[in-house]
Amino acid sequence: MSTYAESFKNIEEFLRLGKVHEARILLGKIITPRAFSLQKRVELASLWKRAGQPVKALRVLGSPEKVSQRGNVAFWIEYADCLLKMNAVTGVRRILQNKSLESDSRYFLIKAFSFMHAWDYGKAAENLEIYLQSTKDSDYFHWVAQINLLASYTFLQKKNPSLEVAQKLAQELPARGYHRLMKNSTEILLQLSTQELTPAQEKRLSQILSNIQDFEMNESLLLEDIYYTKWRLFKKLRLGATEAVDDLKALRSQLISKPYGEVIRDIDRQLCLYEKDYTRETQICFGTPHEAFLRHFQLQVRQQPIEIEIHDGMIRLDDFSSKATLFDLQSWYAENEAQLPKKLLLAVLLDFYQPPSTVELFDRLYPDEFFDPVTSPRKINQLVFRLNQLLQTQGHGFTVQEKNQGYQIISDHPVRFSIDQSPLVLIQMTNSDLILQKIKNHFEGKFSLKDFLDCFPMPRRTAQLKLSELTKLGYLSREGRTNLTTYHVIK
């Protein structure tokens, strides 16, 4: 057996046992030779990805521009999966448009993951079921799909199907030694325990969890205490234990400076649901798939600007500092011409809890390009430099910096961001779209150049050019001449 084959086998064993640190040590000792075949690169990239290092996996795969989309199905499936791990969903959807990839059953697994990223768990479950029909239970990814099917059913509150899958996982995963997947299933089952269950369902779930915990007594703890604590407090909150509110707030305080963004978001959201503060919930879910989820269930639609204060990457949703400076994102976006740098700021603000990575930013800003592990990071670094130059020139007192593998707003004082609508919408809008929208909001009838300048502080000549552009595009009509000129929106 070759040295590489032995190394790959040992790494695979560590990953199966949940020993990620040991797997990374072995992976770090492998030098990828130029003579590595594409198949070998795909195998090595898969191991790096499963060890929680999708960026290194992308580097092993190399530039996608050099690989044809015909006849290299395994490469493109692996490349798409790595992008998904970095939340680069746009690039994944482009890849999945290639129907020839359906010859690999993992196509349906990746497609299901892309739906899960968009919180479309119904379609995710459909694709997972298709995938499971075409794979054997001896395949590791068969069980990965089962875990995600459990997550989809749980989200959809399909309790009996969830318990059926959970029962199967509780029996099979320990026997197969899939310790890491046990951790994933445990957290999903704790989430299921917070839902309204019948006494029979409660009993069955308790038995499954008990079996898992018995297994854990003989192994290293599979799930960090923080996750057990979170879900148990959520259940206590659902059952009406008011002391859980203070316990959750205390847990949140412990995590605020640590990389537990999703846990903090979950805590904030549960507290909002408990207090029935749906307006606050839209602030918490702002810019994420949660936002579509809220619209789907017809909760309160945001009617006024969201205000969130950021200081050194930490957010506040209320009790703002009296020393905070106000930054009106939509006005700033409309007033500045540098398209890509300002879209970069919007992309950073898409999610206040999880700072975007280089791959995720590239996916948002260059939706028609594939991420290249060499050239793409340079593009993002150049944009960050240009954006920071712009912000410093304008004296805004904050910059965008990479911290803990994600890009964050960094400032030496609190900054309060006022945002009229989702950055996802703003990113797709031109300056003219934004200005026209604000004109409609501010002026019911005719308005003059002076009125416009009161609304949009900018050089007089720039204002004249923008109004002229909107008039030529047929959005505004113009009456009068010189200082007596007035405009109104054409409906």
Legacy VTK file of the C-alpha trace (Angstrom):
# vtk DataFile Version 3.0
C-alpha trace
ASCII
DATASET POLYDATA
POINTS 491 float
0.000 0.000 0.000
1.402 3.409 -0.926
2.342 6.027 1.688
-0.380 8.395 0.498
-3.007 5.667 0.607
-2.011 4.785 4.187
-2.103 8.442 5.251
-5.522 8.958 3.685
-6.841 5.861 5.453
-5.514 7.024 8.849
-6.980 10.511 8.376
-10.319 8.999 7.393
-10.296 6.926 10.589
-9.572 9.966 12.774
-12.390 11.921 11.135
-14.816 9.042 11.598
-13.965 8.962 15.302
-14.408 12.728 15.606
-10.689 13.291 16.269
-10.416 16.360 14.059
-7.253 17.767 15.650
-5.331 14.545 15.010
-6.643 14.462 11.422
-5.418 18.012 10.806
-1.947 17.146 12.104
-1.654 14.287 9.598
-3.083 16.437 6.797
-0.495 19.121 7.524
2.283 16.608 6.899
1.078 15.829 3.378
2.854 17.836 0.703
0.746 18.008 -2.442
3.083 17.260 -5.365
2.484 18.889 -8.734
2.187 15.399 -10.209
-0.895 14.646 -8.086
-3.709 13.479 -10.341
-7.011 15.349 -10.257
-8.577 12.357 -8.529
-5.929 12.414 -5.759
-6.436 16.178 -5.287
-10.176 15.652 -4.941
-9.629 12.926 -2.316
-7.227 15.113 -0.322
-9.494 18.163 -0.608
-12.408 16.129 0.726
-10.391 15.214 3.820
-9.397 18.848 4.443
-13.039 19.901 4.064
-14.257 17.261 6.512
-11.546 18.406 8.941
-13.225 21.819 8.967
-10.729 23.497 6.611
-12.674 24.251 3.376
-10.290 27.068 2.359
-7.339 24.672 2.392
-9.501 22.201 0.482
-10.056 24.818 -2.220
-6.313 25.444 -2.427
-5.690 21.729 -2.924
-8.298 21.618 -5.702
-6.678 24.581 -7.458
-8.142 26.987 -9.989
-11.534 25.883 -11.339
-10.891 27.782 -14.557
-8.363 25.087 -15.516
-10.840 22.224 -15.122
-13.484 21.509 -17.725
-17.047 21.049 -16.517
-17.300 18.023 -18.785
-16.033 14.704 -17.536
-14.728 16.034 -14.197
-17.832 15.467 -12.119
-16.026 14.558 -8.865
-13.986 17.790 -8.970
-17.015 20.048 -9.430
-19.058 18.233 -6.791
-16.208 18.634 -4.291
-15.649 22.250 -5.307
-19.362 23.022 -4.809
-19.379 21.352 -1.399
-16.369 23.419 -0.277
-18.107 26.611 -1.396
-21.180 25.609 0.597
-19.063 25.190 3.720
-18.068 28.845 3.233
-21.693 29.989 2.622
-20.908 30.822 -1.024
-24.348 29.697 -2.200
-24.423 31.726 -5.440
-21.397 29.886 -6.818
-22.897 26.540 -5.815
-26.114 27.248 -7.689
-24.127 28.131 -10.803
-22.325 24.791 -10.625
-25.542 22.832 -10.060
-26.970 24.235 -13.294
-24.702 21.720 -15.045
-27.097 18.762 -15.277
-24.296 16.381 -16.268
-23.292 16.413 -12.574
-26.450 14.435 -11.774
-24.508 11.315 -12.764
-22.902 11.588 -9.311
-25.500 10.910 -6.609
-23.827 13.513 -4.388
-25.297 16.133 -6.731
-28.592 15.712 -4.867
-26.808 15.904 -1.514
-25.132 19.211 -2.449
-28.416 20.500 -3.864
-30.147 19.622 -0.592
-27.443 21.500 1.354
-27.947 24.572 -0.842
-31.675 24.535 -0.018
-30.859 24.208 3.683
-28.686 27.311 3.457
-31.742 29.152 2.132
-33.949 27.678 4.892
-35.992 25.809 2.272
-36.144 22.571 4.264
-39.028 21.129 2.254
-36.971 20.995 -0.955
-33.921 19.945 1.035
-35.790 16.913 2.370
-36.955 15.967 -1.151
-33.373 15.928 -2.484
-32.050 14.081 0.573
-34.646 11.365 0.054
-33.587 11.041 -3.608
-29.945 10.782 -2.546
-30.648 8.164 0.126
-32.443 5.950 -2.384
-29.287 5.772 -4.504
-26.710 5.100 -1.758
-25.855 2.154 0.469
-25.715 2.352 4.245
-22.043 1.395 4.084
-21.346 4.835 2.579
-20.340 7.475 5.162
-22.226 10.197 3.276
-25.396 8.099 3.487
-25.335 8.860 7.210
-24.445 12.487 6.632
-27.627 12.677 4.565
-29.632 10.947 7.311
-28.432 13.565 9.829
-29.513 16.370 7.515
-32.842 14.670 6.843
-33.380 14.621 10.612
-32.563 18.353 10.716
-34.986 19.079 7.872
-37.829 17.089 9.432
-37.173 18.772 12.790
-37.288 22.242 11.274
-40.523 21.362 9.457
-41.856 20.013 12.786
-42.528 16.586 11.277
-42.178 14.941 14.652
-42.928 11.284 13.925
-40.661 11.154 10.830
-37.980 12.914 12.909
-38.234 10.272 15.623
-38.083 7.450 13.051
-34.829 8.809 11.622
-33.489 9.541 15.116
-34.163 5.968 16.252
-32.255 4.598 13.294
-29.324 6.968 13.878
-29.146 6.131 17.594
-28.825 2.436 16.709
-26.474 2.661 13.731
-24.025 5.491 14.430
-22.468 4.049 17.617
-22.171 0.607 16.005
-20.385 2.136 13.010
-18.160 4.339 15.185
-19.388 7.583 13.610
-18.782 9.634 16.741
-18.753 13.008 15.018
-22.153 12.403 13.452
-23.452 11.420 16.887
-22.631 14.940 18.039
-24.662 16.422 15.170
-27.664 14.189 15.827
-27.569 14.964 19.557
-27.951 18.705 19.015
-30.801 18.221 16.537
-32.613 15.976 19.029
-32.182 18.584 21.744
-33.756 21.071 19.336
-36.626 18.628 18.737
-37.126 18.407 22.519
-38.063 22.112 22.615
-41.103 21.534 20.357
-44.635 20.649 21.443
-44.652 16.844 21.648
-47.289 14.325 22.672
-46.545 12.278 25.830
-45.724 9.273 23.633
-43.346 11.344 21.504
-41.713 12.821 24.631
-41.145 9.331 26.025
-39.639 8.020 22.799
-37.343 11.023 22.423
-36.186 10.777 26.050
-35.283 7.127 25.490
-33.279 7.950 22.361
-31.394 10.748 24.147
-30.786 8.469 27.121
-29.225 5.850 24.853
-26.987 8.484 23.282
-25.885 9.766 26.688
-25.089 6.204 27.816
-22.878 5.889 24.745
-21.143 9.152 25.590
-20.221 7.929 29.062
-17.833 5.503 27.349
-16.467 8.064 24.876
-15.195 11.637 24.967
-18.005 14.164 25.386
-19.479 14.597 21.922
-21.346 17.849 22.422
-19.931 20.860 24.220
-21.679 21.803 27.453
-22.675 25.118 25.916
-25.008 23.403 23.417
-26.580 21.164 26.041
-27.115 24.231 28.218
-28.612 26.249 25.395
-31.212 23.685 24.358
-32.155 22.735 27.910
-32.745 26.390 28.771
-34.832 26.776 25.604
-36.990 23.869 26.724
-37.369 25.333 30.218
-38.381 28.639 28.623
-41.038 26.901 26.521
-42.397 25.229 29.642
-42.753 28.622 31.323
-39.766 28.639 33.688
-39.132 32.385 33.955
-35.722 31.890 35.602
-34.499 30.555 32.238
-34.586 34.141 30.916
-31.874 35.280 33.328
-29.900 32.075 32.726
-29.969 32.644 28.957
-28.865 36.259 29.354
-25.997 35.108 31.573
-24.958 32.511 28.968
-25.089 35.196 26.269
-22.775 37.437 28.308
-20.244 34.610 28.611
-20.187 34.094 24.828
-20.302 37.659 23.509
-16.544 37.914 22.865
-16.175 34.330 21.615
-16.824 32.777 18.172
-20.333 31.557 19.009
-22.321 33.900 16.762
-25.048 31.405 15.895
-25.552 30.442 19.546
-25.906 34.111 20.500
-28.383 34.630 17.642
-30.402 31.608 18.815
-30.510 32.984 22.363
-31.592 36.444 21.200
-34.270 34.948 18.973
-35.689 32.702 21.698
-35.874 35.630 24.117
-37.700 37.687 21.481
-40.180 34.885 20.825
-40.754 34.480 24.552
-41.418 38.220 24.882
-43.441 38.208 21.623
-41.275 41.043 20.305
-41.461 40.240 16.581
-40.117 43.672 15.591
-36.963 42.885 17.557
-36.831 39.459 15.920
-36.641 41.036 12.467
-33.588 42.957 13.698
-31.940 39.745 14.856
-32.737 37.894 11.627
-31.817 40.848 9.398
-30.055 39.954 6.148
-29.942 36.195 6.774
-32.111 33.330 5.513
-34.109 33.959 8.701
-35.495 37.068 6.995
-37.130 34.981 4.263
-38.305 32.594 6.960
-40.037 35.434 8.790
-41.794 36.588 5.631
-42.842 33.002 4.895
-44.617 32.718 8.218
-46.063 36.215 7.881
-44.652 37.610 11.075
-44.493 41.363 11.435
-42.885 42.976 8.414
-40.267 45.581 9.154
-41.818 49.017 8.566
-39.053 51.305 9.810
-35.260 51.442 9.601
-33.299 48.950 11.655
-30.744 50.460 13.997
-27.879 48.352 15.319
-24.818 49.568 17.179
-21.431 47.994 16.501
-18.270 48.464 18.529
-15.252 46.280 17.735
-17.355 43.598 16.104
-19.904 43.348 18.956
-23.506 44.363 18.354
-26.207 45.993 20.461
-29.853 46.045 19.435
-30.957 48.635 22.004
-29.670 50.750 24.923
-27.389 52.541 22.480
-24.429 54.531 23.736
-24.926 58.296 23.864
-21.444 58.580 22.332
-22.301 56.493 19.248
-22.059 58.185 15.854
-24.926 57.598 13.392
-24.215 56.096 9.960
-27.154 56.146 7.504
-26.217 53.243 5.242
-28.765 53.849 2.489
-27.925 57.554 2.128
-24.197 56.812 2.122
-24.724 54.137 -0.513
-26.704 56.509 -2.744
-24.239 59.361 -2.422
-21.065 57.437 -3.296
-20.084 56.337 -6.789
-17.519 53.618 -6.016
-19.715 50.616 -6.760
-17.670 47.622 -5.589
-16.201 49.137 -2.379
-19.618 50.239 -1.171
-21.133 46.869 -2.077
-18.350 45.334 0.003
-19.588 47.242 3.073
-23.135 46.011 2.413
-21.861 42.436 2.085
-20.069 42.718 5.450
-23.314 43.972 7.034
-25.457 41.128 5.705
-25.122 39.237 8.970
-24.206 40.887 12.262
-23.627 37.581 14.059
-21.423 35.670 11.612
-18.696 37.768 9.903
-18.318 36.701 6.245
-15.190 34.958 5.035
-13.158 35.897 1.965
-14.920 33.178 -0.047
-18.369 34.378 1.044
-17.585 38.024 0.190
-16.288 37.037 -3.236
-19.455 35.024 -3.851
-21.620 38.061 -3.027
-19.600 40.594 -5.010
-18.657 38.528 -8.075
-21.659 36.229 -8.646
-20.620 35.472 -12.247
-17.109 34.254 -11.387
-15.811 31.078 -9.792
-13.661 31.536 -6.691
-9.969 31.065 -7.430
-7.911 30.278 -4.284
-5.009 32.426 -5.565
-6.441 35.442 -7.403
-9.835 35.894 -5.702
-8.503 36.736 -2.195
-6.334 39.433 -3.805
-9.441 41.042 -5.310
-11.150 41.135 -1.913
-8.036 42.543 -0.211
-7.842 45.315 -2.818
-11.526 46.157 -2.321
-11.128 46.255 1.469
-8.208 48.657 1.036
-10.238 50.941 -1.285
-13.267 50.885 1.029
-11.191 51.768 4.091
-9.541 54.606 2.203
-13.004 55.960 1.312
-14.308 55.650 4.884
-11.207 57.290 6.373
-11.290 60.142 3.839
-14.915 60.814 4.775
-14.066 60.686 8.494
-16.496 57.912 9.494
-14.206 56.527 12.190
-14.537 52.824 11.385
-12.927 50.348 9.017
-13.494 46.817 7.730
-10.876 44.335 8.908
-10.373 40.584 8.849
-10.601 39.061 12.329
-11.000 35.386 13.283
-11.277 34.437 9.564
-14.171 36.835 8.979
-14.546 40.489 7.998
-15.948 42.814 10.669
-16.635 46.477 11.360
-13.852 47.717 13.650
-13.930 51.133 15.353
-12.472 52.855 18.395
-15.945 54.143 19.340
-19.554 52.880 18.963
-21.163 53.335 15.523
-24.949 53.131 15.130
-26.006 51.884 11.697
-29.402 52.939 10.362
-30.527 50.681 7.520
-33.767 51.168 5.583
-33.804 47.761 3.915
-31.879 44.552 3.531
-28.358 44.912 2.099
-29.246 41.965 -0.154
-31.674 44.311 -1.911
-29.304 47.278 -1.810
-26.464 45.280 -3.385
-28.639 44.704 -6.446
-29.745 48.349 -6.691
-28.009 51.129 -8.606
-27.582 54.653 -7.246
-30.496 55.772 -9.410
-32.760 53.069 -7.918
-31.926 54.193 -4.395
-32.340 57.896 -5.069
-35.656 57.360 -6.845
-36.923 55.294 -3.947
-35.977 57.975 -1.449
-37.583 60.686 -3.615
-40.836 58.701 -3.568
-40.628 58.432 0.220
-39.929 62.143 0.790
-41.858 64.055 -1.873
-45.559 63.610 -2.561
-45.701 66.252 -5.299
-43.292 68.649 -6.949
-39.843 69.346 -5.553
-36.971 71.660 -6.455
-33.229 71.194 -6.675
-32.957 72.848 -3.237
-35.466 70.364 -1.791
-33.441 67.517 -3.273
-30.184 68.829 -1.793
-31.815 69.079 1.627
-32.599 65.353 1.334
-29.305 64.336 -0.319
-26.299 66.380 0.866
-23.987 66.366 -2.185
-22.337 68.847 -4.568
-24.908 70.895 -6.521
-23.509 69.798 -9.891
-23.706 66.098 -8.886
-27.341 66.582 -7.852
-28.185 68.214 -11.186
-26.628 65.299 -13.080
-28.538 62.702 -11.036
-31.880 64.457 -11.550
-31.112 64.782 -15.253
-30.321 61.047 -15.434
-33.624 60.105 -13.736
-35.483 62.417 -16.094
-33.869 60.837 -19.177
-34.714 57.369 -17.847
-38.380 58.400 -17.673
-38.737 58.261 -13.887
-39.102 62.031 -13.379
-40.737 64.836 -15.328
-39.250 68.328 -15.360
-40.991 71.705 -15.519
-39.583 75.233 -15.725
-36.070 76.503 -16.210
-33.059 77.629 -14.188
-33.822 78.246 -10.497
-37.573 77.764 -11.062
-37.165 74.169 -12.289
-39.281 71.577 -10.458
-39.516 67.784 -10.716
-42.117 65.157 -9.869
-42.242 61.378 -10.033
-43.978 59.858 -13.051
-46.365 57.195 -11.740
LINES 1 492
491 0 1 2 3 4 5 6 7 8 9 10 11 12 13 14 15 16 17 18 19 20 21 22 23 24 25 26 27 28 29 30 31 32 33 34 35 36 37 38 39 40 41 42 43 44 45 46 47 48 49 50 51 52 53 54 55 56 57 58 59 60 61 62 63 64 65 66 67 68 69 70 71 72 73 74 75 76 77 78 79 80 81 82 83 84 85 86 87 88 89 90 91 92 93 94 95 96 97 98 99 100 101 102 103 104 105 106 107 108 109 110 111 112 113 114 115 116 117 118 119 120 121 122 123 124 125 126 127 128 129 130 131 132 133 134 135 136 137 138 139 140 141 142 143 144 145 146 147 148 149 150 151 152 153 154 155 156 157 158 159 160 161 162 163 164 165 166 167 168 169 170 171 172 173 174 175 176 177 178 179 180 181 182 183 184 185 186 187 188 189 190 191 192 193 194 195 196 197 198 199 200 201 202 203 204 205 206 207 208 209 210 211 212 213 214 215 216 217 218 219 220 221 222 223 224 225 226 227 228 229 230 231 232 233 234 235 236 237 238 239 240 241 242 243 244 245 246 247 248 249 250 251 252 253 254 255 256 257 258 259 260 261 262 263 264 265 266 267 268 269 270 271 272 273 274 275 276 277 278 279 280 281 282 283 284 285 286 287 288 289 290 291 292 293 294 295 296 297 298 299 300 301 302 303 304 305 306 307 308 309 310 311 312 313 314 315 316 317 318 319 320 321 322 323 324 325 326 327 328 329 330 331 332 333 334 335 336 337 338 339 340 341 342 343 344 345 346 347 348 349 350 351 352 353 354 355 356 357 358 359 360 361 362 363 364 365 366 367 368 369 370 371 372 373 374 375 376 377 378 379 380 381 382 383 384 385 386 387 388 389 390 391 392 393 394 395 396 397 398 399 400 401 402 403 404 405 406 407 408 409 410 411 412 413 414 415 416 417 418 419 420 421 422 423 424 425 426 427 428 429 430 431 432 433 434 435 436 437 438 439 440 441 442 443 444 445 446 447 448 449 450 451 452 453 454 455 456 457 458 459 460 461 462 463 464 465 466 467 468 469 470 471 472 473 474 475 476 477 478 479 480 481 482 483 484 485 486 487 488 489 490
